[in-house]
Amino acid sequence: MNAPRPLLSLDEVLARLAAGSAPHRIAETESVSTFEGLGRVLATDVVSLLDVPPEDNTSMDGYALRAADVPAPGTVLPVTQRIPAGHVGQALRPGSAARIFTGGQVPAGADAVVMQEACEAVPGEGLGAVRVNAVPESGQWIRRRGEDVKRGAVVLRQGSRLTPQALGMAASVGAAALTVVRRPRAALFSTGDELMMPGEPLRPGAIYNSNRFTLRALLEAAGATVNDFGIVPDRLDATRAALRDAAAGNDLIVTCGGVSVGDEDHLKPAAKAEGELDDWQIAIKPGKPLAFGRVRRADGSAALLVGLPGNPVSSFLTFLLCVTPVLRALQGAPTAMATGFPLRADFDWPRPDRRREFLRVRLNERGGLDLFPNQSSGVLTSAVWADGLLDNPPGQAIRAGDMVRFLPLAELILR
């Protein structure tokens, strides 16, 4: 009997995945409208074309004036101009005030803004006057030119994945288009004669292929273009043919099932025949088996291959932990795992595993974490119910009240 293979730590596997993916980094870039940049990875830095704000402006509705002209509460000043946002006023005459609105450019000569709640309008000729009921300090309620961003400053770094707020930042510095890395092309297929598609009558011994839907959506959420090769029969020749076809036009091949040690698990021999493959056992639960390698193309280049386990929760979690960093490496983005943050466990976990566990948990109204009662790798309900994972070290028992490490699923999926 063969001795059991040693288990690799998740950190060691992530380091190997990053090193193996780096030579396959996508070189092609494209220019996209800033409107269309969500989720893309920057290929170049975004440099500000201007100061932000471009001129001193007010952060409040009120009156622009000289602080020295208001020596005491109740001082009355004539209002000589009105400055809405988007308009430029004239230089402020000494001893006068300008009615100004949020975002309006502060006129030359003014050094303070008094919010309208601290003022009273005094009717009179023209724009009338204002009674200032608070003594201002020089600089109050003024946003200075370049206070947020200086012209020429790098506001977004190469390798950043573009979030909604990053797109707003790019627009604020005048970037109408962005240079981004070409989307990764990912092939996806499942292996297993037992798999059927929803809508088909379920024959005896068969199951619906939920993993195909989960993994396809995860690939799309990670920014990849997906080429779905469907369900591949449990035959070595069919699996080899699927790998060749998938490698031809894709950067990454993701498979589900066939990475165990059964007689019908053909992915490993097929991948070794079509390229090279490392077959790992990771010290995590769920999701112990993982395959990583390359499939040769006709021109001598290769596509990366990640083979995931077939149990629904195992494939879901292993994708988040191991495939997401590969996709990020292909685009030149940082691959470090999400750090999470500490929260209180409101449950007991008295029998921990010797492997690092990723338990499905959910925030409760008390600010702590509840545990899904069934942590089996086949219970997809747990992943739907949960809003995060508890990253539990090997052998660590948990008592209610302990502080634990919480990883939000949204952070893992949309990083």
Order of alpha helices (4+ residues) and beta strands (2+ residues): alpha-beta-beta-beta-beta-beta-beta-beta-beta-beta-beta-beta-alpha-beta-beta-beta-beta-alpha-beta-alpha-beta-alpha-beta-beta-beta-beta-alpha-alpha-beta-beta-beta-alpha-beta-beta-alpha
